[in-house]
Amino acid sequence: MPNGTLMQYFEWYLPNDGKHWQRVIADAQHLKEIGISMVWLPPAFKGTSQSDVGYGVYDLFDLGEFDQKGTTRTKYGIKEDYLKAIQTLQSLGIEAIADIVLNHKAAGDIREKFRVLKMNPNNRQEPISDPYEIEGWTNFTFSGRQDTYSSFKWHWYHFTGLDYDALHDEKGIYLILGDNKGWADQDQVDSENGNYDYLMFNDIDFEHPEVIDHLKEWVAWFLETTKISGFRLDAVKHIEEAFMTEFIGYVRENIKPDLYTFAEYWKGDSQVSLNYINDTKWSFDLIDVVLHMNLYDASKRGAAYDLTEIFSGSLVAAKPEFAVTFVDNHDSQRGQALESCIEEWFKPAAYALILLRQQGLPCVFYGDYYGISGEFAQQSFQSEIDKLLYLRQKHVYGEQIDYLDHPNCIGWVNLGTEEHPDGLAVVISNADSQSKRMNMGLLNAGKIFSDYMGNHPDQVQIEADGWATFPVQAGSISAWIRSS
């Protein structure tokens, strides 16, 4: 089977034209041809407004079907086009992945009164007030949907906290008080800020039995309606580990046994990721944040960065079968809260480090492939990524041998197999022009190799014993394959 590759088919600044699902449909055949096997679609749910990128979720049952929050369509389009986009991808053998945002709900319909403690934002375990009454937008009635698909209504007691007191017109972090209320146990969520249960908007209480039953009702409806292939789970470090484990287990046991799932746990510590994978009973893959940050540091520091450390501390190095590797995404792109955008000069090398290796599931970012316009513009790297995707399909097979042994020049080889006999040699420099002596194995002895990336004009002949010296230009990447 060809090597799998995921594409995140959106970026933060897409136009609010309601035509994105149509773009997916029109582009599906092209995605198939370049070797994309999975497409991660943006959140399809009705948000706070028509322009909502998808993470300010209002109604999980509204996929662009009902007139709510001033719009019928979402930023990306209408329900009919969303379903057609999924069907089109799947008809071509491409798995469609839905972005699932469960942590919070936004833009409630009616204000409710309840008692709270105002909490220290830097230590959510520390109250900075006595108990008092506020009003919050916590009653979700979904009047535009009128009980279609579900009659469930959300109230204040379905949440653990919120960030706005409508009664006093004040912002803060408020812990909702009541029977069996409180933040998640500290060992169930990330420990940042004392307890990182609360992230934004109205924070869902995943221990409330009505919430648990309702989300199971919703997920059954969503999977039956969309026939989606898998989930990308948003912000899991803010959600109880026990809930996520039980929830995904419920889906696989009762609804979709082959559901593929990966999650976003944004933490620059691979040990935390490894602990989470174990604590959630190996329920899903995780994005490799440490590798992304290594790539970011390498792009910022240039020749001062030690390339032998590029995989140091990464999830793909420690547990590759659970790693979703990426260069950039909608959170790291310029202008976003987690901005850590890899510098343009290093993007091709960064993509080689995920696409031309056999470990992890690599993810191509829409913004890197098609470019980004506007205030935070970025050029397109489609030409470079297309070449890397071709190499991934045809040449990333057989034994992989690493030569990660020089601070400014690293390389590796894929020796090939009987089915894919032409191997691949990759060399990356972050400083001056360099070369790397590597062994391509007897299967490639005598062959003439050229740089498929077109960055180096020379040809290299593999010696009788399989060894050869592969050059690379300054601050560049070369990917050497048999010339013919």
C-alpha positions, 0 to 999 in steps of 0.5 A: 500500500502507498504511504498514508498522508493526511491533509488539513484542508483549511487555514484560519483566514479562508474567505467567508464565502460559503464555498469551501465544501465546494472547493473540497469537491472540486479538488478531490480528484487532484488530492487523490492524484498527489497521494493524499489518503486522508483529508481533515475537514474544518468544524462543520457545526454552526458557530457564533456567527457566519464568519466563525472558523468553527471553534466557537461552537453553538449547535452540534446538530446544525451543519449549515441547515437552520437559520441560527445566529444570523445565518443558515450556512456556516463559513464553509457552506451548507449541510448538503455540500458538506455531506457531498464533500465527504461522499466525494472524498470517500468515493475516491478512497480518501478518508474524510476526518471531521474536526470535533469540538466538544470542550465548550459551547458559545453564544447561548440564547438566554441568560440564567442566574447562578452562583460562582466563585471568581478564580485567579486566571493564573491559578484556577484552584484559587478563588479571588472572591466569595460566592456570589450570583451572576448571570451567564448566557448558558441556556441554549434553546436552538429555536431555529432548529425547533427540536429537529434531531434532538430536544435537549436544552443546555442550562447553567448546570451542564457547565463548569465555568464561563468567562463573562458575567452578564449581570455585572458586565465583567469578564473573568474566569468563573467557577460555577457552584452547585451540587457535584460541581467543580473543575475536573480532577487535576489528574484528568486535565493539563496542570497548566494554570493550576488546572486547565479544565477551563479554556473558553466560552461555556466549559462543558461538565463532562461528569454530568450524566445528562451531558454524557447521554446527550453527547452519545445521542449526538455522536450516533446522529452525526456518524449516521448522518455524515458517514465520516471516516474519523475524528480530529479531537480539539483541545483534549488537554482541557477535557477529562481523560476518563470521558474521552476514553469512555466516549471514543470507546463507546463509539467504537463498540456501538457505532463505528468499530473502525473509527480513526481518531487523532487528537490535539494535546498542545504541550511541548513535552513528549512525556506528557503526550506519552502519559496521555496515550497510556492513560487513555488506553491507546484510544487515539493518535496525537499531533507531534507538538514537540517536533513542530517546535523543533522545526520552528526553532530550526527555522528561526536559528538557522546555522546555529541550530544543531540538526542532530537534535531535530527529532529530540524529545518528539513523539515520532521518535518515542512512539511513532505509531501514535504520532501525527507529524506536521509542519504548521497548522491553523493554530501555529500560522501567523496571527494566531494564539499559538503562533510558531510559523516555520520560516519560509526558507526552511519549509521544504526541509521541514516537509521532507522531515515528515514526508520522506520518512516512514515514521508517523502519519504526516499532515500537509497544511492547506496554508502551506500548499495553497498559500495564505493571503491577507495581512498574514500572507504566506507563499504557496509551497505547492511545487515543493510539496508535490515533489515530496508527495511523489517521492513519498508514494514511490520511494519511501520504502525499505530499510531506513538508515539515518545519518543524523550526525552533523549539526549543519548537515543531516541525511537518511536513506530508504533502501527500497524493496523488490516492489519499490526497488529505487531507493531514496537519499535525502540530505538537508543543510542549514548552513553552507553547501555540504555533502553526506556520505551514505550507503544505498545498499547493493540493490542500488549499486551502479545506478546514477542518481539525480536530485528530484527536488531540482536544487542541485545540478550534479549527478551521483553514481552509486559505488559498487559497495552501495556507498556514495557522496550526496551533495546539498546546496547551502540552506537547502534540501536534495532528494536523490533518486535514480535518474531515469 
